[in-house]
Amino acid sequence: MIICPFFAKMSNMKILLISQYYYPENVVISKIMERLASFGHEVVVLTAKPNYGFDKILEEYKKIRYEEINGVKVHRIKIYPRKQSRTSIYYNYLSFFFRGKKAARRLNFEPDVVLSSSLSPVISISPAIAFKKKHHVPLALQLLDLWPESITIARNISKKGFIYRLFAKWSRSIYAQCDDIYVSSPAFITYLKDELKLDVSNVKHIYQPSIIENSKVSPFIFKSGINIVYVGNISEVQKISYLLRLGDFFKENQIRLHLVGMGSYTKTMKQEIAERQLEEVIIYHGPVPIEFATRYFINADALYLSLTNQGTVGKTIPSKLTTYMAFKKPIIAMISGNGKELLEKANGALISDFSLESLKKTFADFLLLSNEAKDKMGQNNFEYYQQNISIERVSREFEVSLTTLVNSKKR
């Protein structure tokens, strides 16, 4: 789809978003909906009471069923809160599936288009499908987490097994009921076509912007030396073990690597840092909300990014990549696929192959750069982000795509 760079004024639409997650949960669709409302569209949201990342329904939201946030009308559904146990996660998913469909059918609003934003699980799209069927309006999907590919990573499920085939059939059925699908990485399109055998003529690539584009918190003060920051999930999917094996190199070159986040590899990582006596060069700061994590970006010399090169996940653009680009910093990356392609277009990164020697050389190459060269890399990332990925740009792309979808259904 070709979108005019000047985004001619669109006719006002009535847009309904049905999403399990919304502000104050950290999801970028909240920012996009607010921007669409600021463009003059009437935006209504049907969502759950906030609980993701909080282990409970937030106290101040227990009695709130309706509110207005920055021009967006938000209806809240009471669901079972997501906690740490796997059982609570299943209850959380199923409660939105059933209560969301019930609330969608009862919602007193006649939109021009309904939009769903899908993280896990795939059944979170079902309430939007229920609304579409009852009110006969087109349905668009922002697809950020690809099923059933996600469960092969999270649960180590074989693609040859019955469970994968069952979820593949279910996912195919759900995706097929969407009139438009907006994917955050081009690799998603290949997966939908080759793995799920879907018609992808209605699938478009629209970047996922950073939920935060500038920091409003005080910067973290680093010790002297070269300070490099990684923020995100800590698991073997991110190849964090490679960094630990470079501990002696970091010591020799006064590099301090700051890790912010948590994940399945956290416990092992902490043990290895202690055993190898790397506490002074690999500093673990624990999990931090994204709005506070940005304080580590401000004074960092570079931001680090890595992602496995295996499967569809290894071909995608991780959300942290676009967040990094928004903060005017050079990036050191071990990545392939769409993520590597994006960094090469922006011309603001040093990119390693998937070997320890290549990663070591990439860090060494960074040490040889002048401050002017580092600043230029950061500026390149920022400019590419502003022109192609920013919340403003993506919101305009949503506006054009939704308008086109609505008009096509009127013919």
Buried (B, 14 or more C-beta within 10 A) or exposed (E): EEBEEEBEEBEEBBBBBBBBBBBBBBBBBBBBBBBBBBBEBBBBBBBBBBBBEBEEBBEEBEEBEEEEBBBBBBBBBBBBBBBEEEEBBEBBBBBBBBBBBEBBEEBEBEBBBBBBBBBBBBBBBBBBBBBBEEBEBBBBBBBBBBBBBBBBBEEEBEEEEEBBEEBBEBBBEBBBBBBBBBBBBBBBBBBBBEBBEBEBEBBBBBBBBBBBBEBEEEEBEBEEBBBBBBBBBBBBBBBBBBBBEBBEBBBEBEBBBBBBBBBEBBEBBBEBBEEBEBEEBBBBBEBBEBEEBBBBBBEBBBBBBBBBBEBBBBBBBBBBBBBBBBBBBBBBBBBBBBBBBBBEEBEBBBBBEBEBEEBBBBBEEBEEBEEEEBBBBBBBBBBBBBEBBBBBBBBBBBBBBBBBBBEEEEE
